[in-house]
Amino acid sequence: MTAWNALSLLPAADWLALALFFAGWAGYARFARRRAAVRPSVLAATNRIRRQWMLQATRRDTRIVDGAVLNSLTGSPSFFASTTILILGGLLALLGASDKAGELVGELPFAVRSSALVMELKLLLLGGIFIYAFFRFTWSIRQYTFGALLIGACPDSAQFADEAERERFADRAGRVMGLAAEAFNHGLRAYYMAFATLGWFLSPWALVAGTAAVITVLYLREFRSEVLDALG
């Protein structure tokens, strides 16, 4: 298949909508990372708390509470990873009946009728997003496991040579916990973008509108939410 034949699979409006979708997703991720250096995001605010948590863990000889907190943190990515597997199974089932799915979607108000091939491409895009989310969730779980190893290897409170050594350990352990939270945040962001992708089943302009709406929601929750003010 030549490049021209590949491009002709979709109308120009669909290619434009896809380009805006990926540009919006990647652009917002880059913006959020840079913006967090100027105005703290929810992730940046909680990372400071994670570092403080690790510092307090160095002052405890019995770390049952830390283990319970860590177990609670790994619950969310584990749940989403399991849910993602179920979603992917449902999408694979839909791929086997893409023609019927296209007929069903075509009956919706304002929906643009699509061929079975185009419907399969839309389902593949949705599946690709959830595959990415699955890898981010499982990587988050693994990084929390690394954090658990650090807590387990943390010396007793009296065994730290000085306060500087205690601070260095808290920095390292807090960084690992922060990376785990960041991976989970990326997976959750993929879920949000998957909702925007659902608009493509109606029309390319619905995809553009959905992308703009989701990015706006993400920004408000990460940089303008009440919980961020409460976190300080």
C-alpha positions as CSV (number, residue, x, y, z in Angstrom):
1,M,0.0,0.0,0.0
2,T,1.4,3.4,-1.0
3,A,1.4,6.4,1.2
4,W,-1.3,8.0,-0.9
5,N,-3.5,4.9,-0.6
6,A,-3.0,4.9,3.2
7,L,-4.0,8.6,3.3
8,S,-7.1,8.0,1.2
9,L,-8.5,5.6,3.8
10,L,-9.8,8.6,5.8
11,P,-11.2,12.0,4.7
12,A,-9.0,15.0,5.2
13,A,-11.3,16.2,8.1
14,D,-10.5,12.9,10.0
15,W,-6.8,13.3,9.5
16,L,-6.9,16.9,10.7
17,A,-9.0,15.8,13.8
18,L,-6.5,13.0,14.6
19,A,-3.5,15.4,14.2
20,L,-5.2,17.9,16.6
21,F,-6.0,15.1,19.0
22,F,-2.4,13.8,19.3
23,A,-1.0,17.3,19.2
24,G,-3.3,18.3,22.1
25,W,-2.4,15.3,24.1
26,A,1.3,15.6,23.7
27,G,1.2,19.4,23.9
28,Y,-0.7,19.4,27.2
29,A,1.7,16.8,28.7
30,R,4.6,19.0,27.8
31,F,2.8,22.2,29.0
32,A,1.8,20.5,32.3
33,R,5.4,19.5,33.0
34,R,6.7,23.0,32.4
35,R,3.8,24.8,34.1
36,A,4.4,22.7,37.2
37,A,7.7,24.5,37.6
38,V,6.0,27.9,37.8
39,R,2.6,27.0,39.4
40,P,2.6,23.7,41.3
41,S,0.2,21.1,40.0
42,V,-1.7,18.5,42.1
43,L,1.1,16.1,41.2
44,A,3.9,18.5,42.3
45,A,2.0,19.3,45.5
46,T,1.6,15.7,46.4
47,N,5.2,14.9,45.5
48,R,6.3,17.3,48.3
49,I,4.0,15.4,50.6
50,R,5.5,12.1,49.5
51,R,9.0,13.5,50.2
52,Q,7.8,14.6,53.7
53,W,6.3,11.1,54.2
54,M,9.6,9.5,53.5
55,L,11.4,11.8,55.8
56,Q,9.0,10.9,58.6
57,A,9.4,7.2,57.8
58,T,13.1,7.6,58.6
59,R,12.2,8.7,62.1
60,R,10.1,5.6,62.8
61,D,11.5,2.3,63.8
62,T,8.3,0.5,63.2
63,R,6.9,1.2,59.8
64,I,3.6,-0.6,59.8
65,V,1.8,2.6,58.9
66,D,4.0,3.2,55.9
67,G,3.4,-0.2,54.6
68,A,-0.4,0.3,54.9
69,V,-0.2,3.6,53.1
70,L,1.9,2.1,50.3
71,N,-0.5,-0.8,50.0
72,S,-3.4,1.7,49.6
73,L,-1.5,3.6,46.9
74,T,-0.8,0.5,44.8
75,G,-4.6,-0.3,44.9
76,S,-5.6,2.3,42.4
77,P,-3.1,1.4,39.5
78,S,-3.9,-2.3,40.2
79,F,-7.6,-1.7,39.8
80,F,-7.2,0.4,36.6
81,A,-4.8,-2.2,35.1
82,S,-7.3,-4.9,35.7
83,T,-10.1,-2.8,34.3
84,T,-8.1,-2.0,31.2
85,I,-7.7,-5.7,30.4
86,L,-11.5,-6.0,30.4
87,I,-11.9,-3.0,28.2
88,L,-9.3,-4.3,25.7
89,G,-11.2,-7.6,25.6
90,G,-14.4,-5.8,24.8
91,L,-12.7,-3.8,22.0
92,L,-11.3,-7.0,20.5
93,A,-14.8,-8.4,20.5
94,L,-16.1,-5.3,18.8
95,L,-13.4,-5.6,16.1
96,G,-15.0,-8.9,15.1
97,A,-18.3,-7.1,14.5
98,S,-17.2,-3.8,13.3
99,D,-19.7,-3.7,10.5
100,K,-22.6,-4.1,12.9
101,A,-21.1,-1.5,15.3
102,G,-20.8,0.9,12.4
103,E,-24.5,0.4,11.5
104,L,-25.4,1.0,15.1
105,V,-23.3,4.2,15.4
106,G,-24.6,5.4,12.1
107,E,-28.2,5.5,13.5
108,L,-27.2,8.0,16.2
109,P,-28.2,11.6,15.7
110,F,-25.4,13.7,14.0
111,A,-23.3,10.7,13.4
112,V,-21.3,10.4,10.2
113,R,-21.6,7.0,8.5
114,S,-18.3,5.1,8.3
115,S,-17.2,2.0,6.5
116,A,-16.3,-1.2,8.4
117,L,-12.6,-0.5,7.7
118,V,-12.8,3.1,9.1
119,M,-14.7,1.7,12.1
120,E,-11.9,-0.8,12.7
121,L,-9.4,2.1,12.6
122,K,-11.3,3.9,15.3
123,L,-11.5,0.9,17.5
124,L,-7.8,0.3,17.0
125,L,-7.0,3.8,18.0
126,L,-9.1,3.3,21.2
127,G,-7.3,0.0,21.8
128,G,-3.9,1.6,21.4
129,I,-4.8,4.3,24.0
130,F,-5.8,1.6,26.5
131,I,-2.7,-0.5,25.8
132,Y,-0.6,2.6,26.6
133,A,-2.6,3.2,29.8
134,F,-2.1,-0.5,30.8
135,F,1.7,-0.1,30.5
136,R,1.7,3.1,32.5
137,F,-0.4,1.5,35.3
138,T,1.7,-1.6,35.5
139,W,4.9,0.5,35.5
140,S,3.4,2.6,38.3
141,I,2.8,-0.7,40.3
142,R,6.4,-1.7,39.8
143,Q,7.8,1.6,40.9
144,Y,5.7,1.4,44.0
145,T,7.3,-2.0,44.6
146,F,10.7,-0.3,44.3
147,G,9.5,2.2,46.9
148,A,8.5,-0.6,49.2
149,L,12.0,-2.0,48.9
150,L,13.4,1.3,49.9
151,I,11.2,1.5,52.9
152,G,12.1,-2.0,53.9
153,A,15.8,-1.2,53.5
154,C,15.5,2.1,55.5
155,P,17.8,2.0,58.5
156,D,16.4,2.5,62.0
157,S,16.1,6.1,63.1
158,A,19.2,6.0,65.3
159,Q,21.4,4.4,62.5
160,F,21.5,7.5,60.3
161,A,24.9,9.1,60.6
162,D,23.6,12.7,60.5
163,E,20.6,14.7,59.3
164,A,22.1,15.2,55.9
165,E,22.1,11.4,55.3
166,R,18.4,11.3,56.5
167,E,17.5,14.0,54.0
168,R,19.3,12.2,51.1
169,F,17.4,9.1,51.8
170,A,14.1,11.0,51.9
171,D,14.9,12.7,48.6
172,R,15.7,9.4,46.9
173,A,12.7,7.5,48.3
174,G,10.4,10.4,47.7
175,R,11.6,10.7,44.1
176,V,10.8,7.0,43.5
177,M,7.3,7.4,44.9
178,G,6.8,10.5,42.8
179,L,7.7,8.7,39.6
180,A,5.2,6.0,40.5
181,A,2.5,8.6,41.0
182,E,3.5,10.3,37.7
183,A,3.2,7.0,35.8
184,F,-0.3,6.5,37.3
185,N,-1.2,10.1,36.3
186,H,-0.2,9.4,32.7
187,G,-2.3,6.3,32.6
188,L,-5.3,8.2,34.1
189,R,-4.8,11.0,31.6
190,A,-5.0,8.3,28.8
191,Y,-8.4,7.3,30.1
192,Y,-9.5,10.9,29.9
193,M,-8.2,11.1,26.3
194,A,-10.0,7.9,25.5
195,F,-13.3,9.6,26.3
196,A,-12.4,12.3,23.8
197,T,-11.8,9.6,21.2
198,L,-15.4,8.4,21.6
199,G,-16.4,11.6,19.8
200,W,-14.7,10.4,16.6
201,F,-17.4,7.7,16.3
202,L,-19.8,10.5,15.7
203,S,-17.7,12.8,13.5
204,P,-14.2,14.3,13.3
205,W,-15.4,17.6,14.7
206,A,-16.8,15.8,17.7
207,L,-13.3,14.4,18.3
208,V,-11.9,18.0,18.1
209,A,-14.5,19.3,20.5
210,G,-14.0,16.3,22.9
211,T,-10.2,16.8,22.8
212,A,-10.6,20.5,23.7
213,A,-13.1,19.7,26.5
214,V,-10.9,17.0,28.0
215,I,-7.8,19.1,28.0
216,T,-9.7,21.9,29.7
217,V,-11.0,19.5,32.4
218,L,-7.4,18.2,32.9
219,Y,-6.0,21.7,33.3
220,L,-8.7,22.8,35.7
221,R,-8.2,19.7,37.9
222,E,-4.5,19.8,37.9
223,F,-3.9,23.5,38.2
224,R,-7.1,25.2,39.3
225,S,-8.9,22.8,41.6
226,E,-9.9,23.3,45.2
227,V,-7.9,20.3,46.3
228,L,-4.8,21.9,45.1
229,D,-5.5,25.0,47.2
230,A,-6.1,22.7,50.2
231,L,-2.8,20.9,49.6
232,G,-1.0,24.3,49.6
